[in-house]
Amino acid sequence: MSKTDLKGKDFTSDEITHEMLDVNDVARAYQQIMGQVRKIYIGRTEIFEMLWIAMLTSKHVYLEGVPGIGKTFMAETFSKVLGTVYRRIQFTPDMLPSDIVGTNIFNPKTGTFRLKKGPIFGNVILADEVNRAPPKTQSAMLEAMAERQVSIEGETHKLEKPFVVMATANPVEQEGTYPLPEAQLDRFMIKVIIHHSSPEDELRIIKLANEPIPAALSQIVSPQTIVAMMEVVKRVYVCPELLEMIRDITVATRVDPRLVLGCSPRGSESLLLAGKARAAIHGREFVIPDDILLMIPHIVHHRLILKPEAELEGITQIRIAEDIRDGLVIPVDPLEEEAVYEEYYEEEVYEE
């Protein structure tokens, strides 16, 4: 395919397959997504890279921050640009599982039951204040996140792809909340802590609120294209040395004396998938060390449990994740890694 054909691809088409795409398409789609996001979102737009990585790996994101900093607006904007079905669930202490997954409703005229689907049946699910729901409701949410399915009165219903949960939590107000179980926290591939805007961005927000400027968002991709791009990400090459580095990261969390609990094997898998997605986003068919290193603080820290004495000393999970990252021995130089990939690619082509 020529460069002209490549630039002319319509990512919103429902007929695109993974055979028609490569990492350059993933990178170009990301740049176009960011171009749309910057029209209306003021603040740390690099957070959208984390959201795009989660989407390309069909994983989930945990957004933590005080109220009023745009977490809901961020998820809604992201979904609009992707052309996905967006659903928002406001979690409350009296919420039941049926409020999320739906229920069967009896029709007296026909004498049959009809399934009324809940808000979990979507592509991008914003679970607002997810830690306010009781454990029974959390179990229904966990099944959807882990298995991409829900159980309604004994029947299993599959959820359509792509399916990503973006959960929010307020780190300050704890009244009326339930701590999320470790099994559920582990299902979130990425945790992003969102802070207040800079003074400059705050002024821009105030000016925009004072004199709103209409800005229409354009759809960049379709859900079918996203699913096809997931297959492209799976083809990204990772050298054996980097696989060993990922292993070393998670093992280091398990032997750290400041921790009660370290990363599970799912943490290793998350580092691998995120590294491959980040490489594709930047137009590379192979992973470099930075793809893994830059994702460590976002993937590792929420899987760690501190010892009480470490908490008293003011140590945080993020600090431990950064300490582990800073103590790593980088196995491959990026230039050498490119040569390794080229050698691998030539062998694959030759074997075919």
N, C-alpha and C positions, 0 to 999 in steps of 0.2 A: 504493500500500500504506500502511495506517495505521501509526501508531507502535506500536499494540498488536501488529499482525502482525509488525512489524519485530523487536520484542523477543521474540516467540515463535518466531523462526526456530531450527530445529534444525540447527546446523552439522555435526553428526555424520551427517546424512543423506547417502546416496549419490546422491540425486536432485537435489541443488542444482546449478544451472547459473549461469553468470556473469551471465545476464540477470536473475536473481533477487537479485543482490547489488549493493551500492555501497560507497563508502569507509567509511561509517558501520559497516557490517558488519565490515569489516576491522579497524577500530579497536576495535569491541566484542569481537571474537574475541581480539585482542591483550590487552585488559584481563582477559578471562577466563583466558587462558593464564597471565598474570602472577599472577593470584590463586591458581592451582593451584601454580605454581612456588614462590611464597613460603611455601607450606605446609611444604616440606621442604628448600629450598635456602637456605643462609645465605651472604651475601656480595654481590658486585656483580651484582645481578639485572638491571641495565641491559644486561649482556652478552647477555641473551636477546632484547633488541630487535635486536641485530645478527644473531642466529640467525634471527629471524622475517623480517627483511629479506632475508637470503639465501634463505630458503625461498620467499618470495613472488616472488623473481626467478629462482629455479632456478639459483642460483650456489653457490659453495663457500666454506668458512670455514677459516682457518688459525689454530689456537689454540696460542699459545706460552706456556709457563710451566714452572716446576720441578715435579717429581713431588709428588703428594699434595695438590694444591690443588683437586681436584674437576673436572678437565676431562672425564674419562670420565663421572662422575656427572651432570654438566651435560648432556652429549649424550643420555644415556639418559633423563633426566627430560624433556627437551624432546620426545623422540620419543614417550614414553608419552602426554603431554598431547595430542599431535597425532594419535595413533592410527595412526602410521605403522609400517612394518616396519623394525625397528632391527637393524643388523648391526655387529659389532665385529671389526676385523681387527688383530691384533697383528703389526706388521711386524718381521721379523728378517733378519739378513744372508743366511741360507740360503733365504729364501722364493723360490718360483718363481711365474711368472705364473699357472699353473694353480691355485695355492693361492688366488688371488683370483677369477679368472673362472670356474673350473670346468674340467671335461674330459669327454670322451665315454668311457663305460665299456662294454666288450663283455659282452653276455649270452650265454654259451655255449649256453643252452637254446633261445633263440630265434634265435641267430645274427645279432643286430642290436646296434647301439650305442645307448646311452641317455645323454642329456645329464644330467650331475650338476652343477647350478648351484653356483657359488661364492658366497661371502658378499657379492660386489659386487651381487648381485641383491636389492636392498632399496630403501627410500626414504631413510633416514638412515643413512649409512655412517660409522662412527667409524674412521678410519685412525690407529690409535694408534702413536706414534713413527714417523711416515711416513718420516722421513729415515734409517731403519735398513735399508730395502730396497735391494737392488742395482739398478743402472740398468735391467736387462732387465725387472724387475718394475715399476719406476717407469713404463716405457713402456706397460705394460698399464693401469696406473692412469691415466695421462695420456689414453689413448684413451677410457676410461670418463668421465672428467671433461669432456673436450672435446667428444666426439661423442655422449655418452649411449648408447653401445653398446660391446660387447666382441666380439673375434674369437676364436673357438675352433676350431682346426684348419681354418681357411679359411672358416668360416661366421660371418656377422655376426648378433648377437643384440641387439635393442634393449632398453634398460632402461626400466622403467616410471616414469611421473611420479607424484608429485614425486621428484626424485633430487638429494640434496645430500650432499656429502662434507664431513665435519668432521675435519680432520687435526690431530693434536697433535704437538708437538715439544718436546724438552727443550733449552733454550738453554745449559745449563751443561755437560753431559756430551757430548763429541763423539767419544769412542772408539767405533769400530764403526759410524760413521754415514757416509752419503753425502750430499754437498751436493745439494739439489734443483736441477734445471736451471731456468734462467730461464723457459723456456716453461711449466713446471709451476707455478712460483710465480705467474706471470701469470694462471693459470687460477683462482686463489683471488681472489674478489672482495674479501673482507674478511680482514684479519689483526688478531687481537685478542691483545694481550699481557696475560696474567692474572698479577696480583701476589698476594702473600700477603694474607690477610684482615686487617682492622683488629683492634686488641687487643680491642675490644668484641665483634666477630663471632667472634674466636678463642675467647673465653670462652663464647659461646653454643654453639659447636661442641663444646667440651669438655663442657658441661653436657648437651647432647643425647646425646653418646656415653656419658656416665655414667648418664643416665636417659632411654633412648629413648622418644619419644612417637610411637605409630603414627599415620600420616597417609596416607589413601588418596587417590590421584590420580584425577581424573575426566578422561575424554577430552573435549576441547573441539571439535575439528574432525575431519573425515575427510580422507583423501588426495584424494578427489574434490572436496571443498570447497576445499582448498588450490589445486588446479589451477584451479578457477573463480575464486578470488581473484587468481590470477596475471593473469587477463584483466582484472579490475577495475583492477589496478595499471597495466596498459598504457594504460588510458584516462585516467590522470591527466595534466593539462595542464602543459606547461612553456613559459614565454614565451621568445621569441627571445633576449632579453637574457641569460637564464640559460644558454641553450645556448652563447652566446658566452663567458660566464664559465667554463663547463666547459672550453671550448677553451683559454682563457687559462691555466687551471691546468696542464693537461698540457703545453702549449707551454713554460711557465715551467720545468718540470722538465727539458726537453730543452736549455735554454740556460743552466742554472745551472752556474757554473764549478766548483762543488764535486762535480759528478757526472760519472761516465763514461757512465751510461745513465739516461734518464728514462722517463716513462710511455709506454706504447704506446697506440694508439687504443682498445684494449680497456680501458685505464684510464679513458678518457673515457666509454665506454659504461657502465662500472661506476658511475661517479659519477652518470650520468643515471638508471640503473635504481634505484640505492640512494636517490636523492633522491625519485623517484616513489613507491617503497615506503614511505619514511619519511613522506611526505605522507599516504598512504593510512592508515598506522598511526595517525596523529593526526587522522584524519577529515576531511582536506582533499582536494578534487578538483583542486588545483593545487599546484605546488611553489613554496616560498618560498626565499630565499637560505640561510636556516639549514639547510634540508634538505640542501643541498650542502656548506656550510661545516663542519657537524658531522661529516660523513662523510669529509672529506679525510684526517685522520690515519689512519683505518682502511683506506682504500682505496689511498692513494698510496704510503706509505712502503716497503712491501715490494716495490715495483716499481722502486725506485731502487738504483743501484750507486754507491757513494762512490769518489772518487779516493783513493789511498793517503795523500796529504798531508792530506786532510780527516779521514780516520780518525785520523791521528796527532794532530790538533788536538782530538780528542774530539767531533767533529761526528757526529751520528746522522741516519739517514734520517727519523726522526720529527721532529727539529728542523727539517730542511729543509722537510718537508711543512707544518709549522706556520708557518715563515717565509713560505712561498708563500701560505698562507691569510691570514696577517696583512697581507700586502702587497696584497691584492686590493682593487679598487674595487667596492663593492657596487652593482650596476646598478639595482636596483629596490627601493624601500621596500616592506615587506610590505603596508602599507595600499594603496599604489598598485597593487601586484601583484594584490590581491584585486579591485580595480576593473577591471584589465586582463582578469582571468579572467572576470568577470561580463559584460564586453563581448563577449569571445570566445564565451561560452556562449550569449548572446542571438543572436549572428550564426548560430551553428550551428543553434539551434532555428528561427530564421527561415528559413534555407535549406531545412531539412527540410520 
